[in-house]
Amino acid sequence: MPYDIDPRLLRAFTAVAEELHFTRAAARLYVAQQALSRDVRRLERELGAVLFVRTTRQVALAPDGQRLLPYARRVLAAQDELAAAFRAVPERPLLVDVGVPIGTAHRVLETARARVPESCELVARFHSGLTGAAAELADGRLDVSFGRVAALPAGVRAGLEHQPVRLEPMAVLLREGHPLAPRGAVPLAALAGETLYAGAGNPQTAEWTDLAARLFEGRGIAMAAPFPEIEGSREFVRVVRKRGWSVLASVEFIEVPGMVLRPLVDPVPLSPISMVWRKGLRHPGLDALRTAAHELAADAGWLTAPAKAWLPREDARAMGVG
């Protein structure tokens, strides 16, 4: 029996034991499935035990695996406590841009906050647009943001890492008296002849305006004229109501009095959302955010595209779909 088992091997074993699925366990640990399988086999060799019963259909704990699991959990908990006790300086707060206090990014943040200890602070910032956030991420003024990475220049993307989170269905925000408002869902073809606001003129959200332009092309949908950047949800509501705009939105959106949100269909246009951070960033809050994003996506099927969907090819590649 070895006395110097690498804790990494115990983490690999514990993840598989809890997930009973090598692919999910690898995603949880952010490692390749091949590397995870290699670590489990190495642990089995070092212990001289069979830890899992593997078939083509399922993975189950073997008797020795069941015996090892409580010991492995105690060892890993002790290691985490030791690391926390001797951390030289408290972790600084992690600054996370979620755009608005609703929707995908905000749900990931709230889920992560429930997982971290009291000493780990995740601070929300409510700006919008990955285009504007990218430079701040690169130079350390911001830690995490969410958005469409395929629209970023290659040179900017080279300094960032991202994790696909959601293929979010898009919607249209209409005034209550609009002829399309009574519909439960709005076919894209029904928007022909309409003019929609999609952030044109806001340099912080150029990736959203670009996505809208691609969607509108060839469908007879016009882009509302450029308008200066609108700061904050309250000001957005005021301007939208005053100008009588219809707005291209996502299916989770802020409430605008006097307006209704309707999903778009035939096809379902998708907004690709990734969590983005600068390369080399290490922080327990980032780990919690990545785990929360992975679990929310898995539970809700966020990365599964509908059968009849629209998504630009480069976005599909960036999101690892199609």
C-alpha positions as CSV (number, residue, x, y, z in Angstrom):
1,M,0.0,0.0,0.0
2,P,1.6,3.3,-1.0
3,Y,1.9,6.1,1.5
4,D,2.2,9.0,-0.9
5,I,-0.8,8.9,-3.1
6,D,-1.1,12.0,-5.3
7,P,-4.2,13.9,-4.2
8,R,-4.9,14.6,-7.9
9,L,-5.6,10.9,-8.3
10,L,-8.0,11.0,-5.4
11,R,-9.8,13.9,-7.0
12,A,-10.2,12.1,-10.2
13,F,-11.5,9.0,-8.5
14,T,-14.0,11.0,-6.4
15,A,-15.3,12.9,-9.4
16,V,-16.0,9.7,-11.3
17,A,-17.4,8.0,-8.1
18,E,-19.9,10.9,-7.7
19,E,-20.8,11.3,-11.3
20,L,-20.6,7.6,-12.3
21,H,-19.8,9.0,-15.8
22,F,-16.3,9.7,-17.1
23,T,-17.3,12.4,-19.5
24,R,-19.2,14.4,-16.9
25,A,-16.4,13.9,-14.3
26,A,-13.8,15.1,-16.8
27,A,-15.9,18.2,-17.6
28,R,-16.3,18.9,-13.8
29,L,-12.5,18.8,-13.3
30,Y,-11.8,20.6,-16.6
31,V,-9.5,17.9,-17.9
32,A,-9.6,15.6,-20.9
33,Q,-11.4,12.4,-20.5
34,Q,-8.3,10.5,-21.6
35,A,-6.3,12.1,-18.8
36,L,-9.0,11.4,-16.2
37,S,-9.1,7.7,-17.2
38,R,-5.3,7.5,-17.0
39,D,-5.3,8.9,-13.5
40,V,-8.0,6.4,-12.3
41,R,-6.1,3.5,-13.8
42,R,-2.9,4.7,-12.1
43,L,-4.7,4.9,-8.7
44,E,-6.0,1.4,-9.2
45,R,-2.5,0.2,-9.9
46,E,-1.0,1.9,-6.8
47,L,-3.7,0.6,-4.6
48,G,-3.8,-2.9,-6.2
49,A,-7.6,-2.6,-6.3
50,V,-10.4,-2.5,-8.8
51,L,-12.3,0.7,-8.1
52,F,-15.0,0.7,-10.8
53,V,-17.0,-1.8,-12.8
54,R,-17.1,-0.5,-16.3
55,T,-19.4,-1.6,-19.1
56,T,-20.2,0.0,-22.5
57,R,-23.4,1.3,-20.9
58,Q,-22.5,2.4,-17.4
59,V,-19.9,2.9,-14.6
60,A,-20.5,1.6,-11.1
61,L,-18.4,1.6,-8.0
62,A,-16.7,-1.7,-7.2
63,P,-16.6,-2.9,-3.5
64,D,-13.1,-1.4,-3.1
65,G,-14.3,1.8,-4.7
66,Q,-17.1,2.0,-2.2
67,R,-14.6,1.4,0.6
68,L,-12.2,4.1,-0.7
69,L,-14.7,6.9,-1.3
70,P,-15.2,8.1,2.3
71,Y,-11.4,8.1,2.9
72,A,-10.8,10.0,-0.3
73,R,-13.3,12.6,0.6
74,R,-11.7,13.1,4.1
75,V,-8.2,13.4,2.6
76,L,-9.3,16.0,0.0
77,A,-11.3,18.0,2.6
78,A,-8.2,18.1,4.8
79,Q,-6.0,19.2,1.9
80,D,-8.4,22.0,1.1
81,E,-8.5,23.1,4.8
82,L,-4.7,23.1,4.9
83,A,-4.4,25.2,1.7
84,A,-6.9,27.7,3.1
85,A,-5.2,27.9,6.5
86,F,-1.8,28.8,5.0
87,R,-2.9,31.0,2.1
88,A,-0.5,34.0,2.4
89,V,-3.1,36.7,1.7
90,P,-6.9,36.6,1.5
91,E,-8.3,36.1,-2.0
92,R,-9.2,39.4,-3.6
93,P,-12.8,39.9,-4.8
94,L,-13.5,38.6,-8.2
95,L,-15.2,41.2,-10.5
96,V,-17.9,39.6,-12.7
97,D,-19.8,41.5,-15.4
98,V,-23.2,40.0,-15.8
99,G,-24.8,42.8,-17.8
100,V,-28.2,42.9,-16.1
101,P,-29.6,41.3,-12.9
102,I,-31.5,38.7,-14.8
103,G,-30.7,35.9,-17.3
104,T,-28.0,33.4,-17.9
105,A,-24.9,35.2,-16.6
106,H,-26.7,36.3,-13.4
107,R,-28.0,32.8,-12.8
108,V,-24.5,31.4,-13.1
109,L,-23.2,34.1,-10.6
110,E,-25.9,33.4,-8.1
111,T,-25.4,29.6,-8.3
112,A,-21.6,30.1,-7.8
113,R,-22.2,32.4,-4.8
114,A,-24.1,29.7,-3.1
115,R,-21.0,27.4,-3.4
116,V,-18.1,29.6,-2.2
117,P,-17.2,30.2,1.4
118,E,-18.0,33.5,3.1
119,S,-14.5,34.7,2.6
120,C,-14.7,34.4,-1.2
121,E,-16.4,37.5,-2.7
122,L,-17.9,37.6,-6.2
123,V,-18.7,41.2,-7.0
124,A,-21.2,41.8,-9.8
125,R,-20.9,44.6,-12.4
126,F,-23.9,45.5,-14.5
127,H,-22.5,46.7,-17.8
128,S,-23.2,45.0,-21.1
129,G,-21.3,43.8,-24.0
130,L,-18.3,41.5,-24.4
131,T,-16.8,43.8,-27.0
132,G,-16.3,46.5,-24.3
133,A,-15.4,44.1,-21.6
134,A,-12.6,42.3,-23.6
135,A,-10.0,44.9,-23.2
136,E,-10.7,45.2,-19.4
137,L,-10.4,41.4,-19.1
138,A,-7.0,41.4,-20.9
139,D,-5.5,44.1,-18.7
140,G,-6.9,42.9,-15.4
141,R,-9.5,45.6,-14.7
142,L,-12.2,42.9,-15.0
143,D,-12.1,39.2,-14.2
144,V,-15.0,37.5,-15.9
145,S,-17.6,38.5,-18.5
146,F,-20.2,36.7,-20.6
147,G,-20.9,37.0,-24.3
148,R,-20.3,36.0,-27.9
149,V,-16.6,35.2,-28.3
150,A,-16.7,34.4,-32.0
151,A,-17.1,38.2,-32.7
152,L,-13.9,39.1,-30.9
153,P,-10.8,39.8,-33.0
154,A,-8.4,36.9,-33.1
155,G,-5.7,38.9,-31.3
156,V,-8.0,39.7,-28.5
157,R,-9.3,36.1,-28.2
158,A,-5.7,34.8,-28.0
159,G,-5.3,36.4,-24.5
160,L,-8.6,35.0,-23.2
161,E,-10.1,31.7,-22.3
162,H,-13.8,30.8,-22.5
163,Q,-16.3,28.2,-21.6
164,P,-19.5,27.7,-23.6
165,V,-22.5,28.2,-21.3
166,R,-25.7,28.5,-23.3
167,L,-27.2,28.7,-26.7
168,E,-29.9,31.2,-25.6
169,P,-33.0,31.5,-27.8
170,M,-33.7,35.0,-29.0
171,A,-36.9,36.9,-28.7
172,V,-38.6,40.2,-29.7
173,L,-39.8,42.9,-27.3
174,L,-43.0,44.5,-28.7
175,R,-45.4,47.2,-27.4
176,E,-48.6,45.7,-26.1
177,G,-50.6,47.2,-29.0
178,H,-48.4,45.8,-31.7
179,P,-50.2,43.5,-34.2
180,L,-47.8,40.6,-33.4
181,A,-48.1,41.0,-29.6
182,P,-51.1,38.6,-29.3
183,R,-49.0,35.7,-30.7
184,G,-47.4,33.3,-28.3
185,A,-44.3,33.1,-30.5
186,V,-43.3,35.2,-33.5
187,P,-42.0,33.6,-36.7
188,L,-39.1,35.4,-38.2
189,A,-40.9,35.8,-41.5
190,A,-43.6,37.8,-39.7
191,L,-41.0,40.5,-38.8
192,A,-40.4,41.4,-42.5
193,G,-40.9,45.1,-42.9
194,E,-40.3,45.8,-39.2
195,T,-37.4,47.9,-37.7
196,L,-35.8,46.5,-34.6
197,Y,-33.4,48.0,-32.2
198,A,-30.3,45.9,-31.7
199,G,-27.7,48.1,-30.0
200,A,-26.5,49.8,-33.1
201,G,-24.3,52.8,-32.1
202,N,-23.2,51.2,-28.8
203,P,-19.5,50.3,-29.2
204,Q,-19.7,48.2,-26.1
205,T,-22.2,45.7,-27.7
206,A,-20.9,45.5,-31.2
207,E,-21.0,41.7,-31.1
208,W,-24.8,41.8,-30.5
209,T,-25.4,44.2,-33.3
210,D,-23.3,42.1,-35.7
211,L,-25.3,39.0,-34.7
212,A,-28.6,40.9,-35.4
213,A,-27.3,42.1,-38.8
214,R,-26.6,38.5,-39.8
215,L,-30.0,37.4,-38.6
216,F,-31.9,40.2,-40.4
217,E,-30.0,39.8,-43.7
218,G,-32.3,38.6,-46.5
219,R,-35.4,38.6,-44.2
220,G,-36.6,42.1,-44.8
221,I,-35.9,43.2,-41.2
222,A,-34.3,46.6,-40.8
223,M,-31.9,47.7,-38.1
224,A,-32.9,50.7,-36.0
225,A,-30.6,53.7,-36.6
226,P,-27.5,54.0,-34.4
227,F,-28.2,55.5,-31.0
228,P,-25.8,56.5,-28.3
229,E,-24.9,54.0,-25.6
230,I,-27.7,53.6,-23.1
231,E,-26.4,53.1,-19.5
232,G,-28.4,51.0,-17.1
233,S,-31.7,49.1,-17.3
234,R,-33.9,52.0,-16.1
235,E,-32.6,54.3,-18.8
236,F,-33.0,51.6,-21.4
237,V,-36.7,51.2,-20.4
238,R,-37.2,54.9,-20.6
239,V,-35.6,55.3,-24.1
240,V,-37.3,52.2,-25.5
241,R,-40.8,53.3,-24.4
242,K,-40.3,56.9,-25.6
243,R,-39.1,55.9,-29.1
244,G,-41.6,53.1,-29.5
245,W,-38.9,50.6,-30.6
246,S,-39.4,46.9,-31.1
247,V,-36.2,45.3,-29.7
248,L,-34.3,42.2,-30.5
249,A,-33.7,40.5,-27.1
250,S,-33.2,37.1,-25.5
251,V,-35.9,34.9,-23.9
252,E,-34.7,36.1,-20.4
253,F,-34.9,39.8,-20.4
254,I,-35.7,42.8,-18.2
255,E,-39.4,43.7,-17.8
256,V,-40.4,46.8,-19.8
257,P,-43.8,48.2,-18.7
258,G,-46.2,48.4,-21.6
259,M,-44.3,45.8,-23.7
260,V,-44.4,42.0,-24.1
261,L,-41.6,39.6,-24.8
262,R,-42.2,36.9,-27.5
263,P,-39.8,34.1,-28.5
264,L,-38.7,33.9,-32.1
265,V,-39.3,30.8,-34.1
266,D,-39.1,29.2,-37.6
267,P,-36.1,29.0,-37.2
268,V,-35.2,29.6,-33.5
269,P,-32.3,32.1,-33.6
270,L,-29.7,31.4,-30.9
271,S,-27.4,33.8,-29.0
272,P,-24.2,32.0,-28.1
273,I,-23.1,32.8,-24.6
274,S,-19.7,31.9,-23.2
275,M,-18.1,32.7,-19.9
276,V,-14.8,34.6,-20.6
277,W,-11.7,35.3,-18.5
278,R,-8.1,36.2,-19.2
279,K,-5.6,33.4,-19.6
280,G,-3.7,32.5,-16.4
281,L,-6.4,33.7,-14.0
282,R,-6.5,31.5,-10.9
283,H,-9.2,32.2,-8.3
284,P,-11.5,29.9,-6.3
285,G,-14.4,32.1,-7.4
286,L,-13.6,31.4,-11.1
287,D,-13.6,27.6,-10.2
288,A,-17.0,28.0,-8.6
289,L,-18.3,30.0,-11.7
290,R,-17.1,27.3,-14.1
291,T,-18.6,24.5,-12.0
292,A,-21.9,26.4,-11.8
293,A,-22.0,27.1,-15.5
294,H,-21.3,23.5,-16.3
295,E,-24.0,22.1,-14.0
296,L,-26.6,24.6,-15.1
297,A,-25.9,23.9,-18.7
298,A,-26.1,20.1,-18.1
299,D,-29.3,20.2,-16.1
300,A,-31.2,22.6,-18.4
301,G,-29.8,21.4,-21.7
302,W,-28.4,24.9,-22.4
303,L,-25.9,23.7,-25.0
304,T,-28.4,21.6,-27.0
305,A,-29.7,23.4,-30.0
306,P,-33.3,23.0,-31.0
307,A,-34.0,20.9,-34.1
308,K,-34.8,24.0,-36.2
309,A,-32.3,26.6,-35.1
310,W,-30.2,29.5,-36.6
311,L,-26.6,30.1,-35.5
312,P,-23.7,31.4,-37.6
313,R,-21.1,28.8,-38.5
314,E,-18.2,30.5,-36.7
315,D,-20.3,30.7,-33.5
316,A,-21.2,27.0,-33.7
317,R,-17.5,26.2,-33.9
318,A,-16.7,28.5,-31.0
319,M,-19.4,26.8,-28.9
320,G,-18.3,23.3,-29.9
321,V,-21.6,22.4,-31.5
322,G,-22.6,21.2,-34.9
